[in-house]
């Protein structure tokens, strides 16, 4: 589904296939690539393919933003990635991507995310509440107990 925009405006699209190289270029240009496996095309392609709610932003056809979410659509969505090209940051694109994502989720659902270090102060400005407990266990690390 595409939300048509006036000439020169940002166009938002929900779903659809993404070109791998185009997405990789966006992640590099947003700095999110510093924390994502952009050097492993197989993993990155799977990341894109298996997200079940993806919203993109385009400026005159150029991919300038993405919100990549894993969700059940009713209770919770994990906003795995929010990336906006550095050249397009500060224009409300990230906020619009989150708003478009929320519109597709149930009225009682919530978005959960792990913020990149540079974005820790961004999310509270949008209304996100800090959660005091979060844990990460990588597959390569032993499971204790």
BALOBA-1460 file (C-alpha; in Angstrom, 3 decimals):
// residues 145
<rec num="1" residu="x" x="0.000" y="0.000" z="0.000"/>
<rec num="2" residu="x" x="1.396" y="3.387" z="-0.975"/>
<rec num="3" residu="x" x="0.529" y="6.783" z="0.409"/>
<rec num="4" residu="x" x="0.895" y="9.135" z="-2.545"/>
<rec num="5" residu="x" x="2.693" y="12.361" z="-1.885"/>
<rec num="6" residu="x" x="2.761" y="15.693" z="-3.610"/>
<rec num="7" residu="x" x="5.753" y="16.342" z="-5.879"/>
<rec num="8" residu="x" x="8.824" y="16.847" z="-3.742"/>
<rec num="9" residu="x" x="7.160" y="15.208" z="-0.739"/>
<rec num="10" residu="x" x="8.099" y="11.931" z="0.911"/>
<rec num="11" residu="x" x="6.153" y="8.843" z="-0.215"/>
<rec num="12" residu="x" x="5.482" y="6.128" z="2.373"/>
<rec num="13" residu="x" x="4.852" y="2.507" z="1.433"/>
<rec num="14" residu="x" x="3.850" y="-0.479" z="3.545"/>
<rec num="15" residu="x" x="5.189" y="-3.884" z="2.554"/>
<rec num="16" residu="x" x="6.586" y="-4.832" z="-0.802"/>
<rec num="17" residu="x" x="9.878" y="-6.327" z="-1.805"/>
<rec num="18" residu="x" x="13.009" y="-4.303" z="-1.279"/>
<rec num="19" residu="x" x="16.070" y="-4.391" z="-3.468"/>
<rec num="20" residu="x" x="18.905" y="-5.706" z="-1.292"/>
<rec num="21" residu="x" x="21.526" y="-3.266" z="-2.598"/>
<rec num="22" residu="x" x="19.157" y="-0.327" z="-2.215"/>
<rec num="23" residu="x" x="18.448" y="-1.295" z="1.396"/>
<rec num="24" residu="x" x="22.148" y="-1.794" z="2.145"/>
<rec num="25" residu="x" x="22.864" y="1.663" z="0.738"/>
<rec num="26" residu="x" x="20.217" y="3.151" z="3.037"/>
<rec num="27" residu="x" x="21.643" y="1.443" z="6.117"/>
<rec num="28" residu="x" x="25.138" y="2.702" z="5.274"/>
<rec num="29" residu="x" x="23.832" y="6.235" z="4.697"/>
<rec num="30" residu="x" x="21.903" y="6.212" z="7.984"/>
<rec num="31" residu="x" x="24.804" y="4.933" z="10.134"/>
<rec num="32" residu="x" x="22.596" y="2.048" z="11.334"/>
<rec num="33" residu="x" x="24.847" y="-0.100" z="9.171"/>
<rec num="34" residu="x" x="27.509" y="0.285" z="11.870"/>
<rec num="35" residu="x" x="25.396" y="-2.027" z="14.050"/>
<rec num="36" residu="x" x="23.898" y="-4.337" z="11.421"/>
<rec num="37" residu="x" x="25.494" y="-7.179" z="9.412"/>
<rec num="38" residu="x" x="25.688" y="-5.221" z="6.159"/>
<rec num="39" residu="x" x="28.773" y="-7.211" z="5.150"/>
<rec num="40" residu="x" x="26.760" y="-10.464" z="5.138"/>
<rec num="41" residu="x" x="24.265" y="-10.307" z="2.291"/>
<rec num="42" residu="x" x="22.587" y="-13.594" z="3.246"/>
<rec num="43" residu="x" x="21.793" y="-12.482" z="6.791"/>
<rec num="44" residu="x" x="20.757" y="-8.996" z="5.719"/>
<rec num="45" residu="x" x="18.455" y="-10.365" z="2.990"/>
<rec num="46" residu="x" x="16.830" y="-12.654" z="5.582"/>
<rec num="47" residu="x" x="16.367" y="-9.697" z="7.940"/>
<rec num="48" residu="x" x="14.410" y="-7.883" z="5.243"/>
<rec num="49" residu="x" x="12.465" y="-10.932" z="4.087"/>
<rec num="50" residu="x" x="11.327" y="-12.064" z="7.527"/>
<rec num="51" residu="x" x="10.149" y="-8.764" z="8.962"/>
<rec num="52" residu="x" x="6.369" y="-8.952" z="8.814"/>
<rec num="53" residu="x" x="5.720" y="-5.196" z="8.885"/>
<rec num="54" residu="x" x="7.963" y="-2.953" z="6.837"/>
<rec num="55" residu="x" x="7.300" y="0.707" z="6.099"/>
<rec num="56" residu="x" x="9.557" y="2.602" z="3.715"/>
<rec num="57" residu="x" x="10.007" y="6.261" z="2.842"/>
<rec num="58" residu="x" x="11.078" y="7.482" z="-0.580"/>
<rec num="59" residu="x" x="12.089" y="10.891" z="-1.847"/>
<rec num="60" residu="x" x="11.729" y="11.083" z="-5.643"/>
<rec num="61" residu="x" x="12.221" y="7.312" z="-5.775"/>
<rec num="62" residu="x" x="15.280" y="7.231" z="-3.515"/>
<rec num="63" residu="x" x="14.879" y="4.989" z="-0.456"/>
<rec num="64" residu="x" x="15.436" y="7.404" z="2.436"/>
<rec num="65" residu="x" x="13.925" y="5.563" z="5.397"/>
<rec num="66" residu="x" x="12.711" y="2.244" z="6.742"/>
<rec num="67" residu="x" x="10.917" y="0.933" z="9.803"/>
<rec num="68" residu="x" x="11.396" y="-2.848" z="10.025"/>
<rec num="69" residu="x" x="9.153" y="-4.555" z="12.581"/>
<rec num="70" residu="x" x="8.470" y="-8.084" z="13.823"/>
<rec num="71" residu="x" x="4.940" y="-8.185" z="15.231"/>
<rec num="72" residu="x" x="1.833" y="-10.194" z="16.069"/>
<rec num="73" residu="x" x="-0.195" y="-7.048" z="15.165"/>
<rec num="74" residu="x" x="-2.280" y="-7.195" z="18.361"/>
<rec num="75" residu="x" x="-0.073" y="-7.171" z="21.430"/>
<rec num="76" residu="x" x="3.505" y="-6.261" z="20.637"/>
<rec num="77" residu="x" x="5.783" y="-5.233" z="17.813"/>
<rec num="78" residu="x" x="9.561" y="-5.247" z="18.013"/>
<rec num="79" residu="x" x="10.771" y="-2.252" z="16.026"/>
<rec num="80" residu="x" x="13.989" y="-3.912" z="14.944"/>
<rec num="81" residu="x" x="15.228" y="-1.068" z="12.749"/>
<rec num="82" residu="x" x="14.419" y="2.570" z="12.212"/>
<rec num="83" residu="x" x="16.807" y="4.020" z="9.665"/>
<rec num="84" residu="x" x="16.734" y="7.402" z="7.919"/>
<rec num="85" residu="x" x="19.455" y="8.682" z="5.630"/>
<rec num="86" residu="x" x="21.582" y="11.270" z="7.398"/>
<rec num="87" residu="x" x="20.819" y="13.664" z="4.524"/>
<rec num="88" residu="x" x="17.098" y="13.391" z="5.349"/>
<rec num="89" residu="x" x="17.188" y="13.365" z="9.161"/>
<rec num="90" residu="x" x="15.409" y="16.136" z="11.028"/>
<rec num="91" residu="x" x="12.480" y="16.222" z="8.579"/>
<rec num="92" residu="x" x="10.066" y="14.070" z="10.578"/>
<rec num="93" residu="x" x="10.585" y="10.962" z="8.439"/>
<rec num="94" residu="x" x="11.428" y="8.717" z="11.401"/>
<rec num="95" residu="x" x="8.348" y="9.941" z="13.258"/>
<rec num="96" residu="x" x="6.171" y="9.321" z="10.199"/>
<rec num="97" residu="x" x="7.600" y="5.816" z="9.764"/>
<rec num="98" residu="x" x="6.727" y="5.005" z="13.378"/>
<rec num="99" residu="x" x="3.243" y="6.515" z="12.969"/>
<rec num="100" residu="x" x="2.631" y="4.434" z="9.822"/>
<rec num="101" residu="x" x="3.816" y="1.334" z="11.689"/>
<rec num="102" residu="x" x="1.498" y="2.006" z="14.631"/>
<rec num="103" residu="x" x="-1.489" y="2.505" z="12.308"/>
<rec num="104" residu="x" x="-1.139" y="-1.091" z="11.146"/>
<rec num="105" residu="x" x="-1.018" y="-2.537" z="14.647"/>
<rec num="106" residu="x" x="-3.919" y="-3.201" z="17.001"/>
<rec num="107" residu="x" x="-5.257" y="-0.454" z="19.279"/>
<rec num="108" residu="x" x="-3.936" y="-2.209" z="22.400"/>
<rec num="109" residu="x" x="-0.515" y="-3.073" z="20.994"/>
<rec num="110" residu="x" x="2.846" y="-1.605" z="21.921"/>
<rec num="111" residu="x" x="6.142" y="-1.032" z="20.149"/>
<rec num="112" residu="x" x="9.323" y="-2.239" z="21.822"/>
<rec num="113" residu="x" x="12.839" y="-1.410" z="20.673"/>
<rec num="114" residu="x" x="16.485" y="-1.358" z="21.605"/>
<rec num="115" residu="x" x="17.815" y="2.099" z="20.828"/>
<rec num="116" residu="x" x="21.109" y="2.648" z="19.085"/>
<rec num="117" residu="x" x="23.449" y="4.618" z="21.349"/>
<rec num="118" residu="x" x="23.113" y="7.743" z="19.188"/>
<rec num="119" residu="x" x="19.297" y="7.536" z="19.341"/>
<rec num="120" residu="x" x="18.803" y="7.108" z="23.095"/>
<rec num="121" residu="x" x="17.518" y="10.683" z="23.432"/>
<rec num="122" residu="x" x="15.375" y="10.525" z="20.267"/>
<rec num="123" residu="x" x="12.731" y="8.024" z="21.383"/>
<rec num="124" residu="x" x="11.636" y="9.749" z="24.622"/>
<rec num="125" residu="x" x="10.849" y="12.876" z="22.554"/>
<rec num="126" residu="x" x="8.347" y="10.755" z="20.598"/>
<rec num="127" residu="x" x="6.631" y="9.462" z="23.731"/>
<rec num="128" residu="x" x="8.477" y="6.177" z="24.230"/>
<rec num="129" residu="x" x="8.961" y="5.248" z="27.884"/>
<rec num="130" residu="x" x="12.252" y="3.807" z="29.061"/>
<rec num="131" residu="x" x="11.938" y="0.263" z="30.320"/>
<rec num="132" residu="x" x="14.258" y="-0.617" z="33.212"/>
<rec num="133" residu="x" x="14.858" y="-4.225" z="32.201"/>
<rec num="134" residu="x" x="16.189" y="-5.524" z="28.951"/>
<rec num="135" residu="x" x="18.463" y="-8.462" z="28.310"/>
<rec num="136" residu="x" x="20.281" y="-9.815" z="25.286"/>
<rec num="137" residu="x" x="21.581" y="-13.359" z="24.819"/>
<rec num="138" residu="x" x="23.427" y="-14.050" z="21.592"/>
<rec num="139" residu="x" x="23.210" y="-17.527" z="20.018"/>
<rec num="140" residu="x" x="26.975" y="-17.973" z="20.409"/>
<rec num="141" residu="x" x="26.836" y="-17.332" z="24.165"/>
<rec num="142" residu="x" x="26.152" y="-20.165" z="26.624"/>
<rec num="143" residu="x" x="22.766" y="-20.514" z="28.252"/>
<rec num="144" residu="x" x="23.403" y="-20.763" z="31.996"/>
<rec num="145" residu="x" x="21.409" y="-22.838" z="34.425"/>
